[in-house]
Amino acid sequence: MASMAEGQLAFESSASDFNLLAEKVYRTIELLKEARTQRAAAEQELATAREMLDAQAAETETVRKQLLALQQERAEVRNRVEKLLGDVDAILEQ
């Protein structure tokens, strides 16, 4: 009988160990699912951020070109004004 009782305890112990192992496996699966979901969300956020960065870079380039054009126009206007002032000075000196 002692042997049978020991066998029963060993069986219950191994069944309990198996249930604990199964529970750990299920928790691991759930953690893996959650990690995959979080990774997909992070990848989506990254793609959105990259799109925004690309759009910002294009806008920055457009603004840079506009600034250069305005600086060139300003230099041309300055030259014309200086020439006109020179012409006015020449007329007044006559």
C-alpha positions in Angstrom: 0.0 0.0 0.0 2.8 2.4 0.8 4.1 1.9 -2.7 0.7 2.6 -4.2 0.3 5.8 -2.0 3.8 6.9 -3.1 2.8 6.3 -6.7 -0.4 8.3 -6.3 1.6 11.2 -4.7 4.1 11.1 -7.5 1.3 11.1 -10.1 -0.4 14.0 -8.4 2.9 15.8 -8.2 3.7 15.3 -11.8 0.1 16.3 -12.8 0.5 19.5 -10.7 3.9 20.1 -12.3 2.4 19.6 -15.7 -0.4 22.0 -15.0 2.1 24.6 -13.8 4.1 24.1 -16.9 1.0 24.4 -19.1 0.1 27.6 -17.3 3.6 29.0 -17.9 3.4 28.1 -21.6 0.0 29.8 -21.9 1.4 32.9 -20.1 4.4 32.9 -22.4 2.1 32.7 -25.5 0.1 35.6 -24.2 3.2 37.6 -23.6 4.4 36.8 -27.1 1.1 37.9 -28.6 1.3 41.1 -26.6 4.9 41.7 -27.7 4.0 41.1 -31.3 1.0 43.6 -31.0 3.3 46.2 -29.4 5.9 45.6 -32.1 3.4 46.1 -34.9 2.2 49.3 -33.3 5.7 50.5 -32.9 6.5 49.7 -36.6 3.3 51.6 -37.6 4.4 54.6 -35.5 7.9 54.5 -37.0 6.4 54.4 -40.6 4.2 57.4 -39.7 7.2 59.3 -38.2 9.2 58.5 -41.3 6.5 59.8 -43.6 6.2 63.0 -41.5 10.0 63.4 -41.6 10.0 63.0 -45.4 7.3 65.5 -45.8 9.1 67.9 -43.4 12.3 67.5 -45.4 10.5 68.3 -48.6 8.9 71.4 -47.0 12.3 72.4 -45.6 13.9 72.2 -49.1 11.1 74.3 -50.6 11.5 76.9 -47.9 15.3 76.9 -48.4 14.8 77.5 -52.1 12.4 80.3 -51.4 14.8 81.9 -49.0 17.6 81.8 -51.5 15.4 83.3 -54.2 14.3 86.1 -51.8 17.9 86.8 -50.8 18.9 87.1 -54.5 15.9 89.3 -55.2 16.9 91.5 -52.2 20.4 91.9 -53.5 19.1 92.9 -56.9 16.7 95.4 -55.4 19.6 96.8 -53.3 21.8 97.2 -56.4 19.0 99.0 -58.2 18.3 101.3 -55.3 22.0 102.1 -55.0 22.2 102.8 -58.7 19.1 105.1 -58.5 20.6 106.9 -55.5 23.8 107.3 -57.5 21.8 108.7 -60.4 19.9 111.1 -58.1 23.2 112.3 -56.6 24.7 112.8 -60.1 21.6 114.8 -61.1 21.7 116.9 -58.0 25.5 117.6 -58.5 24.8 119.1 -62.0 
